[in-house]
Amino acid sequence: MDTSRKLQASKVIDAPADVIFALLADPNRHQELDGAGMIRGVAGDAPPIKGIGQIFAMNMNQAAMGDYRMINTVTAYVPDARIGWAPALDPSCDLAEKLGDMDASGHTYTYDLHEVEGGTEVTQTYEWMSVKDPKFLEMFPLVSQEQLAGTLDRIAAAVA
């Protein structure tokens, strides 16, 4: 497997897997967990994630791009063990118009939870192996290793 388009961070968090999973499954709490500081909050209704294929939208901001919205499709869902989603730029937001025909999709965020002595090991994987647009690919990684670790620290603080 090509690992050149993937970053991972792991941390043992002093909480049971079901508590961490419930936090990750609530898009309304993702802003407080975001170690990159890009999430501004949910756009519209965002009930807890219950399965693969579910969609939720997030309002985002990056200094270089301004405000924009991502539509996230759940790609992984195993209760208390694995959850993940694939963001894609909302074609109706202003940034989509500025980017023209660029396909801003093909990356995922996935969290794997394994109970271990002392809590739950949480591994966050950020990968962009399915990014097809060469212009979009030049922007990666959009999130750093340190920001992934920061997200895990925020998850630990949220469940403390």
C-alpha positions as CSV (number, residue, x, y, z in Angstrom):
1,M,0.0,0.0,0.0
2,D,1.3,3.5,-0.9
3,T,1.8,5.4,2.3
4,S,3.1,8.6,0.7
5,R,-0.4,10.1,0.7
6,K,-1.2,9.3,4.3
7,L,-0.5,10.7,7.8
8,Q,-1.4,8.9,11.1
9,A,-1.3,9.9,14.7
10,S,-2.1,7.6,17.7
11,K,-2.7,8.3,21.4
12,V,-3.9,6.2,24.4
13,I,-6.9,8.2,25.8
14,D,-8.1,7.5,29.4
15,A,-11.7,6.7,28.4
16,P,-13.7,3.8,27.2
17,A,-14.1,3.3,23.4
18,D,-17.8,3.8,23.5
19,V,-17.4,7.3,25.0
20,I,-14.8,8.4,22.5
21,F,-16.9,6.9,19.6
22,A,-20.0,8.8,20.7
23,L,-18.0,12.0,20.7
24,L,-16.6,11.4,17.2
25,A,-20.1,10.4,16.0
26,D,-21.5,13.8,16.9
27,P,-20.7,16.3,14.1
28,N,-21.9,19.1,16.4
29,R,-18.8,18.5,18.5
30,H,-16.2,18.3,15.7
31,Q,-15.3,22.0,15.9
32,E,-14.1,21.6,19.5
33,L,-12.0,18.6,18.4
34,D,-10.3,20.1,15.3
35,G,-6.6,20.4,15.9
36,A,-6.2,22.3,12.6
37,G,-8.7,25.0,13.5
38,M,-10.5,24.9,10.2
39,I,-14.0,23.8,11.3
40,R,-16.4,26.6,12.1
41,G,-19.4,24.4,12.9
42,V,-22.1,22.3,11.3
43,A,-24.1,23.6,8.4
44,G,-27.8,22.7,8.9
45,D,-29.0,19.7,10.8
46,A,-26.3,17.2,11.9
47,P,-27.7,14.3,13.9
48,P,-25.3,11.7,15.3
49,I,-23.6,9.5,12.8
50,K,-25.4,6.1,12.6
51,G,-23.9,4.4,9.5
52,I,-22.0,4.4,6.2
53,G,-23.4,6.7,3.6
54,Q,-24.8,9.3,6.1
55,I,-24.0,12.9,5.1
56,F,-23.3,16.0,7.2
57,A,-22.0,19.4,6.2
58,M,-19.4,21.6,7.9
59,N,-18.7,25.3,7.6
60,M,-14.9,25.7,7.2
61,N,-12.3,28.5,7.0
62,Q,-8.7,28.6,6.0
63,A,-6.6,31.7,5.7
64,A,-5.7,31.0,2.1
65,M,-9.2,30.0,1.0
66,G,-11.6,32.0,3.2
67,D,-15.0,30.5,4.2
68,Y,-16.3,27.4,2.5
69,R,-18.4,24.4,3.2
70,M,-17.6,20.7,3.0
71,I,-20.1,17.9,2.5
72,N,-18.9,14.8,4.4
73,T,-20.0,11.3,3.5
74,V,-19.5,8.6,6.2
75,T,-17.1,5.9,4.8
76,A,-16.4,3.8,7.9
77,Y,-18.8,2.9,10.7
78,V,-18.2,0.0,13.2
79,P,-19.7,1.0,16.6
80,D,-17.1,1.7,19.2
81,A,-14.3,0.6,16.9
82,R,-14.1,2.6,13.6
83,I,-15.6,5.8,12.2
84,G,-14.6,8.0,9.2
85,W,-15.7,10.3,6.5
86,A,-14.8,11.7,3.1
87,P,-15.1,15.5,2.7
88,A,-15.9,17.1,-0.7
89,L,-16.3,20.7,-1.4
90,D,-20.0,21.8,-1.5
91,P,-20.5,22.8,-5.2
92,S,-22.9,25.6,-4.1
93,C,-20.4,27.5,-1.9
94,D,-18.4,30.5,-3.1
95,L,-15.1,28.7,-3.0
96,A,-16.4,26.1,-5.5
97,E,-17.0,28.9,-8.0
98,K,-13.5,30.3,-7.4
99,L,-11.9,26.9,-7.9
100,G,-13.8,26.3,-11.1
101,D,-13.6,22.7,-12.3
102,M,-11.2,21.5,-9.6
103,D,-12.4,18.3,-8.0
104,A,-11.8,18.9,-4.2
105,S,-12.5,15.4,-3.0
106,G,-10.7,12.1,-2.6
107,H,-9.4,12.4,1.0
108,T,-10.7,10.8,4.2
109,Y,-10.4,11.1,8.0
110,T,-10.7,7.8,9.8
111,Y,-10.5,7.0,13.5
112,D,-9.7,3.4,14.8
113,L,-10.4,2.7,18.5
114,H,-8.9,-0.2,20.4
115,E,-9.3,-0.7,24.1
116,V,-5.9,-1.2,25.8
117,E,-4.6,-1.1,29.3
118,G,-5.1,2.4,30.5
119,G,-7.8,3.4,28.1
120,T,-8.4,3.4,24.4
121,E,-5.8,3.7,21.7
122,V,-7.2,6.1,19.1
123,T,-5.5,6.2,15.7
124,Q,-6.5,9.0,13.3
125,T,-5.6,8.4,9.7
126,Y,-5.7,11.2,7.2
127,E,-5.2,10.0,3.6
128,W,-5.5,11.4,0.2
129,M,-4.8,8.4,-2.0
130,S,-8.0,8.8,-4.0
131,V,-7.5,12.5,-4.9
132,K,-7.6,12.5,-8.7
133,D,-7.4,16.2,-9.6
134,P,-3.7,17.2,-10.0
135,K,-4.4,20.8,-9.0
136,F,-6.0,19.7,-5.8
137,L,-3.3,17.1,-5.1
138,E,-0.7,19.9,-5.1
139,M,-2.4,21.3,-2.0
140,F,-1.8,18.2,0.2
141,P,-1.3,17.6,3.0
142,L,-4.0,20.1,4.1
143,V,-3.5,19.0,7.7
144,S,-0.1,18.4,9.4
145,Q,1.1,15.6,11.6
146,E,1.1,18.1,14.5
147,Q,-2.5,19.0,13.8
148,L,-3.6,15.4,13.8
149,A,-1.9,15.0,17.2
150,G,-3.6,18.1,18.4
151,T,-7.0,16.6,17.5
152,L,-6.2,13.6,19.6
153,D,-5.2,15.8,22.5
154,R,-8.6,17.7,22.1
155,I,-10.5,14.4,22.1
156,A,-8.7,13.4,25.3
157,A,-9.6,16.7,26.9
158,A,-13.2,16.4,25.8
159,V,-13.7,13.0,27.4
160,A,-11.7,13.7,30.6
